[in-house]
Amino acid sequence: QVVVDDASTAQKLLEKGRLTQRVTIIPLDKVYAPSLPSSVVNAADRMGGGKAKPALELVGSADHLQAALKYAFGTSLVCQDAATARRLAFSREVSTRCVTLDGDDFNPSG
C-alpha cells in the first residue's frame, strides 16, 4: 500500500509513476477511517479481562498520518493471547477483528 497526501497525487502517480506491480494507493484526503464504537471497546475490556486493547492505542505516528492509521487499524483489537482473541472476535457483543501479539488473526467476517 502506498499512502499519499491527496487524490491529485494519487492520480499523478497512476499516470506517470511507472508502477511495475499492482499497489493500493491511499489518498489521505479521501480515506474513510472507521473506529470502534465505545460499546465494543467496553465489552472487549469487560470480556477480555484487560487482555485486549484497540490497535490504535498501541501505535503512534505523526499527526498527518493519523487517517492512514485509522484506515489500517481503526476497527481492530490487539489481544494478549489466542483464547482471548477468539472469544472476543466471535462474541456477539464485540464481533470485530482481533489479532494476537504473536500475529494470529481472528476475523468474524472470514
N, C-alpha and C positions, 0 to 999 in steps of 0.2 A: 504494500500500500504506500502511496505517495501523498503526503499532506502538503497542500499549497494554500496560499493566503486567500485566494478568491477564485471565482468561476472563470474570470478572464485569464488568469494564469493557467488554469487547468486547460482551457481551450487552446492557448498558445502551445502548451506542452504537447497536446494531442496532435496539433497541426505541424509543429516544427521540432518536436522533441526527439525524433528519430528513435522512438521506443522499439526495442528489439524483442520484447516479450510483453505479454498481457499484464497490465497492472490496474489496480483500483486507485483512482485519484480522488482524494477527499478535499474539496474546497471548503475552507473553514467558514466562509460566509454563507454557505448553503447547507451545512451539515445539520441533520436532525439528531439531537442528543438527548435521548430519554434518560430518566433517572428512576431509581427505585422509590416507590411510594413509602411514606413513613410507616404505614401499616405493615408492609412487608419487612422492613428493617426491624421493626419492633417484634414481629413474630419470629424472625430469624434469631434475634437476640434471646428471646424467651425460650424457644425450642432448642436452640443450639447451645445453650448454657454458656454464652460468651465466646464460643469457638468459631464464630462467623462474623465477618466484617464486610461492609461494602467495599468492593475493589478500589473505588475512587478514594477511600480514606487511606489506602496503603501506597498510592503512587502520587508523585508530585511532578510539577513541571512549571515552566514559565506561564504567566497568565495568558499570553496569546495562544497557547496550545491547549487550553482547558477544553475547548469544544471537541478537539480530536480525542482527548482522553475520555470525555463523557461519551462520545460515539463508540469508542472501543470497550470501555469498562463500565458504563453507566448503569447497566442492569445486571451486573454480575456480583456474586458474593465470593469471597475467599474464605475457605474453611480449613481448620487445622488438620482434619482427618477425613478419610473417605466415608466413614459411618455418618458423620455429621453432614457432610455434603449430600450424600444420598438421601438422608432423612429430610433435609430441607428442600432439596430440588424437587422431590416428588410429593411433597406435602401440599395440601390444598391451600393453606394459608400463605406459603412462600412461593412455591412453584416458579422458580427462576433458576437460571444457570448458576451452578456452584462449582468452583474449581478449588482443588486442594493445594496445599503448599508444595506437594510433590508433582503437581500438574495433572492429576486425574480430573476429568471433566464430566460433570453430571448435568445433562441438559434435558429438561422435561419436554422440550419440543423436538427432540430427536437428534 
